[in-house]
């Protein structure tokens, strides 16, 4: 397969087949370089073709909790109280710098995903 821009779904499918064929090849070899270039092209195509919606900070927290099996009770322990966790998840209370720091340092949620402005619901 010749490496070229991915512009169609057929190009995408061919690139995925080639990536599958190259899976596990030694990095730094011609095959490893080819693999890296194809992965980069596929990622760029997929971001253009199927863009991910931008999530607000609360959606990131909820998604992280779902992926890691954490509960609202776990968030309450992290933030200091059940009511605070409930208010954050229900968009009644904005995240503070301290909360963002805890979510980043203890749960590993990147701070840049949490510092964006988002709409709070009226109390």
N, C-alpha and C positions, 0 to 999 in steps of 0.2 A: 504494500500500500504506500503510495506517495503521500507525503505529509503536505497538506494544504489547508486553507481555512475551511472550517465547517460551516456550511451555509444552508444545508437541507437536513431533514430528518434522516435521509438515506446516508448522507455523509456522517452523521452522528452515529448511526448504527454500525457503519463500517469502522469508525474509529473505536467504538466500544469493543468490537470483535478483535481488533488489533491489540487493544489494551489487554483484553483477556488472554490473548496469545502470548503477550510479553510479560504477564504477571510473574513476579518472582525473579526476573532477570537481574543480574548484578548491577547495582548503581555504578555510574562512572564509565560504563562500557557503551559502545554504540547503541546496543539494544536498550540499556538503561536510559540513555539520553533520549532515544526515540519515545520510550514510555513516558518520560517526564513531559516532553513536548506535547504528546497526544493528550495526556491528562489535563494539561493547561488549556489546550484548545477545547476539549470537551467541557471543562468547567465554564469557560467563557461563553460557549454556545448555550449551555443549559441555563446560565444566568440571564441571557438575552431571551431565550425561547420560553422559559418557564420561571419568570422572576418570582422570588419569594416576597410575600407581603411584609412590610416593615411592622414589626411587633412593638407594642409599647412596653415599658418596663414591667408592668404588672403581668402582661402576657408572657414575658420572658420568665418571670418568677414561677408562674403557674406551669409553664412548659417544663421548666427545670424540675419542679416538684414531681410532675408526672413521670419524667424520664428517670428520676433517681428514687422514686418510691417514697418521697417525703410527703408529709401531711401538713395540714394547717397547724396542728399541734407542734410539729417540728419548727415551723416558722415562728410560732408563738414563743418557743424556747429561745430561738435565735434573737428575736426582736424584743423580748422582755415581757410580753403579756399577750393573752389571747385576744383581748380587745384591739390591741395595736395591730396584730396580724390580720384580724378580720377587717379592720378599717383600711389597711393597705390593699388587701385583696379585693375589697368592694369599692375601691377608689374613693374612699372618704377621707383618707389621710395620704399626703404626699410622702414619698421616701425622703429621709434625711440623709445627710452625708454619712452619719454614723451607721445607719441601716445599710446603705450601699456598701460601706466598708466591710461590714459583717457578712453581707451576702457574697461579696467578692472573696474575702479572705477565708471564710469558713465553708462556703458552699461552692466556691469556684466560678460564680457567675461573673463574667467580665464586666467591670465597672462601666465601660463605654456603652453597654446595653441598658444600663440602669439610669444613666444620667440625662437621658433625653426628656424633654418636657412631655407631659401627657395630661389628658383631661381628667379632672376629678369630678365625681358626681356631687351634685348639691346635697347638703346634709339634710 
